[in-house]
Amino acid sequence: MSTFYQLDFEKPVLELERQIEAIETDIRRAAAPPAPAGAETASDSGAPAGAETLGVPDATELARRAEDLRQQRLTTLADVYRDINAWQTVRVARHPKRPQTRDYIDLFCKDFCELHGDRRFGDDPAIVTGFARIGPHRVLIVGHQKGRTTQEKLACHFGCAHPEGYRKAMLKMKLAEKFRVPIVTFVDTQGAYPGLGAEARGQAEAIAYNLREMSMLRTPIVTIVIGEGGSGGALGIAVADRVAMMQYAWYSVISPEGCAAILWKQANEQTNSQAARALNLTATDNLRLGIVDNIITEPLGGAHRDPRGAAKSIEDFLLRVIPELKALDLDTLVSQRYDRFRKLGSYDEL
């Protein structure tokens, strides 16, 4: 249950999980078959007869203790996650075991057929594209992929896409528009890759082109921020008719560390926390500001603790939203999408 990667605010929960693991180990030992005849016994080894059972509860008592600890763990987990702040939310969104695009594809998409390349430079593994079925609906999946192992993370640039990734995404979106297939995008990136090669190949132009073209695509588009949503790297695949966020995701113009480095010339625990709070980057903040339309509830303790539960929440949301968008006239769909983004940032002068 416990993992190598630990969040400091989860320490009470992790301690309970260690206790549960220890009791479960004792239960397995208590249920183990007796040693075969001729094996060394306590008296043979010089220990007093019956020493192995002195002070050791039976399996029933151990099971009762384990159940009590599980209930206590659920209560503690709910208390911990009820009051996490913006910076803690960012850290949950970055948990290495948090489900990524390929995980969700495996969990609730059927007949996935991946498509590669932008037909101009190459293929970018930081963005995954392909056709699939979600329930009865054929869709195009587009999503950021960070990778799991060190090799995968390096290949995927930790989820920071190059311009060929955004051009690949748009090429496949145009194909989806041709066949009137809805588009579902999963956002999970700290931002577009900032290297010299990416800039030389037109990083800013590729993202700007996607923003314009996605706003005019004549097919339904649904975007879900499943983890991190940073700057133009997120927006490059997030101009949609419906934008939703997972409960412990973040979505902002810049990462807390980047903001802290600009404002306070240093990024540490204190400045990162201040920046995260000022950026209004949590799902609740984004919903209040009208930047997203829905918050998708995560399992208790975050999606990394129950990927299947998180996948079920996303699938239910998509199965509810996709039919609503497919029912709209295409002209109405595009007009509403345009109006949705035009009103962002509007204000009244008094």
C-alpha positions as CSV (number, residue, x, y, z in Angstrom):
1,M,0.0,0.0,0.0
2,S,2.8,2.4,0.8
3,T,5.0,3.8,-1.9
4,F,8.5,5.2,-2.2
5,Y,7.2,8.6,-3.2
6,Q,5.5,10.1,-0.2
7,L,3.7,13.4,0.3
8,D,4.5,15.1,3.7
9,F,0.8,15.8,4.4
10,E,0.0,12.1,4.0
11,K,2.3,10.9,6.8
12,P,-0.6,10.0,9.2
13,V,-2.2,7.9,6.4
14,L,1.1,6.2,5.5
15,E,1.7,5.3,9.1
16,L,-1.7,3.6,9.3
17,E,-1.0,1.8,6.0
18,R,2.3,0.4,7.4
19,Q,0.5,-0.9,10.5
20,I,-2.1,-2.6,8.3
21,E,0.6,-4.2,6.2
22,A,2.3,-5.5,9.3
23,I,-0.9,-7.0,10.7
24,E,-1.8,-8.6,7.3
25,T,1.7,-10.2,7.3
26,D,0.9,-11.7,10.7
27,I,-2.4,-12.9,9.5
28,R,-0.8,-14.8,6.6
29,R,1.7,-16.3,9.0
30,A,-1.1,-17.4,11.3
31,A,-2.9,-19.0,8.4
32,A,0.2,-20.8,7.1
33,P,0.0,-24.7,7.3
34,P,1.9,-26.3,10.2
35,A,5.5,-27.4,9.8
36,P,5.9,-31.0,8.4
37,A,6.8,-33.8,10.8
38,G,10.4,-33.9,11.6
39,A,10.9,-30.2,11.2
40,E,12.7,-28.3,14.0
41,T,10.2,-27.3,16.7
42,A,10.5,-24.6,19.4
43,S,11.7,-27.3,21.9
44,D,14.2,-28.7,19.5
45,S,15.8,-25.2,19.0
46,G,16.1,-24.7,22.8
47,A,13.1,-22.3,23.1
48,P,10.4,-23.2,25.6
49,A,7.5,-25.1,24.3
50,G,4.6,-22.8,23.2
51,A,6.9,-19.7,23.0
52,E,5.8,-19.1,19.4
53,T,2.2,-18.5,20.5
54,L,2.8,-16.6,23.7
55,G,1.4,-13.1,23.5
56,V,0.5,-13.5,19.8
57,P,-3.3,-12.9,19.1
58,D,-5.1,-15.4,16.9
59,A,-6.2,-14.7,13.4
60,T,-9.6,-13.5,14.3
61,E,-8.2,-10.9,16.7
62,L,-5.7,-9.8,14.0
63,A,-8.4,-9.5,11.4
64,R,-10.5,-7.3,13.8
65,R,-7.5,-5.0,14.4
66,A,-6.8,-4.8,10.6
67,E,-10.4,-3.8,10.0
68,D,-10.4,-1.1,12.7
69,L,-7.2,0.3,11.1
70,R,-8.7,0.3,7.7
71,Q,-11.7,2.3,8.9
72,Q,-9.3,4.7,10.7
73,R,-7.3,5.0,7.5
74,L,-10.4,6.0,5.5
75,T,-11.4,8.6,8.1
76,T,-7.8,10.0,8.2
77,L,-7.6,10.1,4.5
78,A,-10.8,12.0,4.2
79,D,-9.7,14.5,6.8
80,V,-6.3,15.0,5.1
81,Y,-7.7,15.6,1.6
82,R,-10.6,17.7,2.8
83,D,-8.3,20.7,3.5
84,I,-5.3,20.4,1.2
85,N,-4.1,23.7,-0.2
86,A,-3.1,24.8,-3.7
87,W,0.5,23.7,-3.5
88,Q,-0.4,20.3,-2.1
89,T,-2.9,19.9,-4.9
90,V,0.0,20.5,-7.4
91,R,2.0,17.8,-5.7
92,V,-0.9,15.3,-5.8
93,A,-1.2,16.1,-9.6
94,R,2.4,15.2,-10.0
95,H,2.3,11.9,-8.1
96,P,4.3,9.3,-10.2
97,K,1.5,6.8,-9.9
98,R,-1.2,9.1,-11.1
99,P,-2.9,7.7,-14.2
100,Q,-1.8,9.1,-17.5
101,T,-3.4,9.2,-21.0
102,R,-2.3,5.6,-21.9
103,D,-3.6,4.3,-18.6
104,Y,-7.1,5.8,-19.2
105,I,-7.0,4.4,-22.8
106,D,-6.4,0.9,-21.4
107,L,-9.0,1.3,-18.7
108,F,-12.1,2.4,-20.6
109,C,-11.3,2.8,-24.3
110,K,-11.9,-0.1,-26.7
111,D,-10.4,-0.8,-30.1
112,F,-7.7,1.8,-29.7
113,C,-5.7,2.4,-33.0
114,E,-2.8,4.7,-32.4
115,L,-1.7,7.1,-35.1
116,H,1.8,8.5,-35.4
117,G,3.7,11.4,-37.0
118,D,3.0,14.9,-38.3
119,R,4.1,14.2,-41.9
120,R,6.5,17.1,-41.6
121,F,9.2,16.3,-39.2
122,G,8.6,13.2,-37.0
123,D,6.6,11.6,-34.2
124,D,6.5,13.0,-30.7
125,P,5.8,10.4,-28.0
126,A,4.8,13.2,-25.6
127,I,1.4,13.4,-27.3
128,V,-0.6,10.2,-28.0
129,T,-3.3,10.2,-30.7
130,G,-5.6,7.5,-32.0
131,F,-9.1,6.4,-32.7
132,A,-11.1,4.4,-30.1
133,R,-14.5,3.7,-28.8
134,I,-15.9,5.0,-25.5
135,G,-19.1,3.1,-24.8
136,P,-21.0,3.3,-28.1
137,H,-19.2,6.4,-29.3
138,R,-16.3,6.4,-31.8
139,V,-13.9,9.2,-30.8
140,L,-10.4,10.5,-31.5
141,I,-8.2,10.4,-28.4
142,V,-5.4,13.1,-28.0
143,G,-3.5,13.4,-24.8
144,H,-0.2,14.2,-23.2
145,Q,2.0,11.3,-22.0
146,K,4.7,11.7,-19.3
147,G,6.0,8.2,-19.2
148,R,6.5,5.8,-16.2
149,T,10.0,4.5,-16.3
150,T,13.1,6.8,-16.6
151,Q,13.5,5.7,-20.2
152,E,9.9,6.5,-21.0
153,K,10.1,9.9,-19.3
154,L,13.1,10.9,-21.2
155,A,11.6,9.8,-24.5
156,C,8.4,11.7,-23.7
157,H,10.3,14.8,-22.4
158,F,8.3,14.4,-19.1
159,G,5.1,15.3,-21.0
160,C,6.5,18.5,-22.6
161,A,5.6,18.3,-26.3
162,H,7.6,19.5,-29.2
163,P,6.0,21.3,-32.2
164,E,5.7,18.0,-34.1
165,G,3.5,16.8,-31.3
166,Y,1.0,19.6,-31.7
167,R,1.1,19.3,-35.5
168,K,0.5,15.6,-35.1
169,A,-2.5,16.3,-32.9
170,M,-4.0,18.8,-35.3
171,L,-3.5,16.5,-38.3
172,K,-5.5,13.8,-36.6
173,M,-8.1,16.3,-35.4
174,K,-8.6,17.3,-39.0
175,L,-9.1,13.7,-39.9
176,A,-11.7,13.3,-37.1
177,E,-13.5,16.4,-38.4
178,K,-13.6,14.8,-41.9
179,F,-15.4,11.8,-40.5
180,R,-17.5,13.7,-38.0
181,V,-15.9,11.9,-35.0
182,P,-15.9,13.6,-31.6
183,I,-12.5,14.5,-30.1
184,V,-11.5,13.8,-26.5
185,T,-8.3,15.4,-25.2
186,F,-6.4,14.7,-22.0
187,V,-4.2,17.5,-20.7
188,D,-1.3,16.6,-18.5
189,T,1.8,18.8,-19.0
190,Q,3.8,21.5,-17.2
191,G,4.1,23.2,-20.5
192,A,5.5,22.9,-24.0
193,Y,9.1,21.9,-24.4
194,P,11.3,25.0,-24.2
195,G,14.4,23.7,-26.0
196,L,16.3,25.3,-28.9
197,G,15.3,22.6,-31.3
198,A,11.6,23.0,-30.4
199,E,11.8,26.8,-30.8
200,A,13.7,26.4,-34.1
201,R,10.9,24.2,-35.5
202,G,8.2,26.7,-34.6
203,Q,6.9,25.8,-31.1
204,A,4.9,29.1,-30.7
205,E,3.5,28.9,-34.2
206,A,2.4,25.3,-33.8
207,I,0.5,26.1,-30.6
208,A,-1.1,29.3,-32.1
209,Y,-2.2,27.4,-35.2
210,N,-3.8,24.7,-33.0
211,L,-5.7,27.4,-31.0
212,R,-7.1,28.9,-34.2
213,E,-7.9,25.7,-35.9
214,M,-9.5,24.0,-32.9
215,S,-11.8,26.9,-32.4
216,M,-13.2,26.2,-35.9
217,L,-13.3,22.4,-36.0
218,R,-16.8,21.2,-37.0
219,T,-17.0,18.3,-34.6
220,P,-17.5,18.1,-30.8
221,I,-14.4,18.5,-28.6
222,V,-14.2,17.6,-24.9
223,T,-11.1,18.3,-22.9
224,I,-10.2,16.9,-19.5
225,V,-7.2,18.2,-17.4
226,I,-6.2,14.9,-15.8
227,G,-3.1,16.2,-14.0
228,E,-1.1,19.3,-14.8
229,G,-2.3,22.0,-17.2
230,G,0.5,24.4,-17.8
231,S,0.4,27.4,-20.1
232,G,0.3,27.1,-23.9
233,G,1.5,23.5,-23.7
234,A,-1.9,22.7,-22.3
235,L,-4.0,25.1,-24.4
236,G,-2.5,23.6,-27.6
237,I,-5.0,20.7,-27.3
238,A,-7.6,22.3,-25.0
239,V,-9.8,24.6,-27.1
240,A,-13.0,22.6,-26.6
241,D,-16.7,22.8,-26.2
242,R,-16.6,21.4,-22.7
243,V,-13.5,21.6,-20.5
244,A,-13.4,19.6,-17.3
245,M,-10.8,19.1,-14.5
246,M,-10.0,16.2,-12.3
247,Q,-10.5,17.2,-8.6
248,Y,-6.8,17.3,-7.8
249,A,-5.5,18.6,-11.1
250,W,-4.2,22.2,-11.7
251,Y,-4.6,24.5,-14.7
252,S,-2.8,27.8,-15.0
253,V,-0.7,30.2,-17.1
254,I,2.5,29.0,-15.4
255,S,3.7,26.5,-12.9
256,P,4.1,27.6,-9.3
257,E,7.9,27.2,-9.5
258,G,8.1,29.4,-12.6
259,C,5.9,32.1,-11.0
260,A,8.0,32.0,-7.8
261,A,11.2,32.3,-9.7
262,I,9.9,35.4,-11.6
263,L,8.3,37.2,-8.6
264,W,10.7,36.3,-5.8
265,K,13.8,35.2,-7.7
266,Q,13.8,31.9,-6.0
267,A,11.6,28.8,-5.9
268,N,11.4,27.1,-2.5
269,E,8.6,25.5,-0.4
270,Q,7.4,28.9,0.9
271,T,7.4,30.8,-2.4
272,N,6.0,27.9,-4.4
273,S,3.1,27.7,-1.9
274,Q,2.5,31.5,-2.2
275,A,2.6,31.3,-6.0
276,A,0.2,28.4,-6.2
277,R,-2.3,30.2,-4.0
278,A,-2.0,33.4,-6.0
279,L,-2.4,31.7,-9.3
280,N,-5.9,30.3,-8.5
281,L,-4.9,27.1,-10.2
282,T,-7.1,24.5,-8.5
283,A,-10.2,22.9,-10.0
284,T,-12.4,24.8,-7.6
285,D,-10.7,28.1,-8.6
286,N,-11.0,27.4,-12.3
287,L,-14.7,26.5,-12.0
288,R,-15.4,29.7,-10.0
289,L,-13.7,31.8,-12.7
290,G,-15.5,30.1,-15.6
291,I,-12.4,28.6,-17.1
292,V,-13.7,25.1,-16.8
293,D,-17.2,23.7,-16.9
294,N,-17.0,20.7,-14.7
295,I,-15.0,19.1,-11.9
296,I,-14.7,15.3,-12.1
297,T,-14.6,13.8,-8.6
298,E,-11.6,11.6,-7.8
299,P,-11.6,8.6,-5.5
300,L,-10.7,9.2,-1.9
301,G,-7.1,10.1,-1.6
302,G,-6.6,10.9,-5.3
303,A,-6.6,9.1,-8.6
304,H,-3.2,7.5,-7.9
305,R,-4.8,5.4,-5.1
306,D,-7.6,4.1,-7.3
307,P,-7.0,4.5,-11.1
308,R,-10.0,2.3,-12.0
309,G,-12.3,4.5,-9.9
310,A,-10.9,7.6,-11.5
311,A,-11.3,6.1,-15.0
312,K,-14.9,5.2,-14.2
313,S,-15.6,8.9,-13.2
314,I,-14.1,10.1,-16.5
315,E,-16.0,7.5,-18.6
316,D,-19.3,8.5,-16.9
317,F,-18.6,12.2,-17.6
318,L,-17.8,11.5,-21.3
319,L,-20.8,9.3,-21.8
320,R,-23.0,12.1,-20.5
321,V,-21.4,15.0,-22.4
322,I,-20.6,13.5,-25.8
323,P,-24.3,12.8,-26.7
324,E,-25.2,16.3,-25.7
325,L,-22.6,17.8,-28.0
326,K,-23.4,15.4,-30.9
327,A,-27.0,16.5,-30.8
328,L,-26.1,20.1,-31.5
329,D,-26.1,21.6,-35.0
330,L,-22.5,22.1,-36.2
331,D,-22.9,25.8,-36.7
332,T,-24.3,26.2,-33.2
333,L,-21.5,24.0,-31.8
334,V,-18.8,26.2,-33.3
335,S,-20.5,29.4,-32.4
336,Q,-20.9,28.4,-28.8
337,R,-17.3,27.3,-28.6
338,Y,-16.2,30.7,-29.9
339,D,-18.4,32.5,-27.4
340,R,-17.2,30.3,-24.6
341,F,-13.6,31.5,-25.0
342,R,-14.4,35.1,-25.9
343,K,-16.0,35.7,-22.5
344,L,-13.0,34.4,-20.5
345,G,-11.4,37.3,-18.7
346,S,-14.3,39.7,-19.2
347,Y,-15.0,42.2,-16.5
348,D,-17.3,45.2,-15.7
349,E,-16.0,48.7,-15.2
350,L,-17.7,50.6,-12.3
